[in-house]
Amino acid sequence: MIENIAVVGATGAVGSIVLELLEERNFPFKSIKFLASKRSAGKSLTFKGELHVIEELSPNAFQDIDLVIASTPDEVSLEFTPWAVERGAIVIDESGAHRMMEHVPLVVPEVNPEAIENHQGIIASPNCSTTQMVVAMKPIYDAVGISRVVVSTYQAPSGAGAAGEQELFDGTQSHMEGKSFDYQAFAHPIAFNLIPQIGSEKFEGYTSEEMKMVFETRKIFGDETIQICPTCVRVPVVNCHSESILLETKSALEVDAARELFRNFEGITLQDDLASQSYPMPIDANKKDDVFVGRLRKDISGPNGLAFWCVSDNLRKGAATNAVQIAELLVNRNATCGT
Ligand SMILES: NC(=O)c1ccc[n+]([C@@H]2O[C@H](COP(=O)([O-])OP(=O)(O)OC[C@H]3O[C@@H](n4cnc5c(N)ncnc54)[C@H](OP(=O)(O)O)[C@@H]3O)[C@@H](O)[C@H]2O)c1
């Protein structure tokens, strides 16, 4: 039974959206508590019209908790997760700490909901750029198979947390006033610039963010044969990640057929009418839960290629929505088991 829940990292960019979603989707619970760092402990936040005092993360905070939805830095997750699991809670972890651990399911409900069955107390939610891509891949993968993916991302500063988002505003303002700005969340100015590096170097010139897209995608599909060539770029768009995706399919797929597959897939909104200048853009995807797909084209450079553009709110489907959907899967599964 899931009755008592804790939101860890409730003050963060993702955590604050988790709160909005729990309220919006009327997520069922008996009690709820909000945890963050010592910096926030004792402050209050509003949830469902009531003030709640934020507690500091500690082992005892998880006493009698059944479900944890957590959005903290990796190292914080590694520290507190055993405290919660030892006390009988299931942890849905947004961080990268557990995603690639063999015993931890990495779940996107539209793609591999069945994977939650194998959890041993922790269920991981993928990196934001992976999540929207695998949702967009799923209908095509199921219909004709996918052998190769070439993807370039255009990632918003909100993907680097509340501090990243704030630095875009502050850096832009300083730039407009002709002042210098000391960026902490980024290695270079993000205002009026693009940064073709997210994360540190991981493998043969690819960054950690890029290799997450490779490893996580293969794990979610349970298919180690998918070849993926990613380039991840930070762009000065406040929120929502965009991706230019080229899929090489195992057998031929007409663009019209792909359009129908996207149109009929729950979780995807197709917006694909170049003649009327209709295609996904961050400004429209902001605060929405779907993955938006458009600019569908046949690859004119080779066989069996489908090119398209994909946009999603990284704080919602890329993080908070995915975690809350996993929580809903757990609740529904419990309800079914009980009948
Ligand atoms: N942003 C995205 O688009 C996105 C997408 C997918 C996954 N994620 C992952 O989600 C996680 C959270 O990201 P975010 O963007 O929400 O970051 P954020 O805005 O920096 O928020 C971090 C949260 O963690 C808490 N925290 C930090 N240190 C802590 C500590 N020592 N003890 C307890 N709580 C601590 C913070 O509490 P205080 O306010 O008290 O410091 C805050 O609530 C990260 O692992 C990130 O990789 C983010």
The ligand as a Gaussian input file, in Angstrom:
#p B3LYP/6-31G(d) Opt

LIG

0 1
 N       16.567000      19.900000     -14.380000
 C       16.238000      18.956000     -15.239000
 O       15.754000      19.202000     -16.357000
 C       16.449000      17.504000     -14.865000
 C       15.935000      16.510000     -15.710000
 C       16.126000      15.162000     -15.387000
 C       16.800000      14.843000     -14.223000
 N       17.297000      15.833000     -13.423000
 C       18.014000      15.437000     -12.213000
 O       17.193000      15.756000     -11.087000
 C       18.017000      16.097000      -9.971000
 C       17.591000      17.456000      -9.431000
 O       17.776000      18.411000     -10.443000
 P       17.239000      19.898000     -10.345000
 O       17.385000      20.447000     -11.703000
 O       15.910000      19.960000      -9.662000
 O       18.356000      20.562000      -9.361000
 P       18.209000      21.794000      -8.374000
 O       17.258000      22.798000      -8.890000
 O       19.602000      22.213000      -8.099000
 O       17.577000      21.156000      -7.038000
 C       18.316000      20.280000      -6.217000
 C       17.478000      19.854000      -5.029000
 O       18.280000      18.947000      -4.241000
 C       18.331000      19.435000      -2.916000
 N       19.643000      19.164000      -2.310000
 C       20.865000      19.546000      -2.754000
 N       21.833000      19.151000      -1.894000
 C       21.200000      18.495000      -0.892000
 C       21.634000      17.865000       0.297000
 N       22.933000      17.812000       0.636000
 N       20.698000      17.294000       1.108000
 C       19.391000      17.357000       0.782000
 N       18.899000      17.930000      -0.338000
 C       19.796000      18.497000      -1.159000
 C       18.138000      20.928000      -3.021000
 O       17.700000      21.428000      -1.769000
 P       18.076000      22.934000      -1.301000
 O       17.136000      23.840000      -2.037000
 O       17.811000      22.888000       0.167000
 O       19.508000      23.168000      -1.658000
 C       17.072000      20.995000      -4.112000
 O       15.810000      20.736000      -3.542000
 C       19.467000      16.057000     -10.481000
 O       20.043000      14.813000     -10.172000
 C       19.315000      16.198000     -11.989000
 O       20.369000      15.605000     -12.687000
 C       17.127000      17.151000     -13.712000

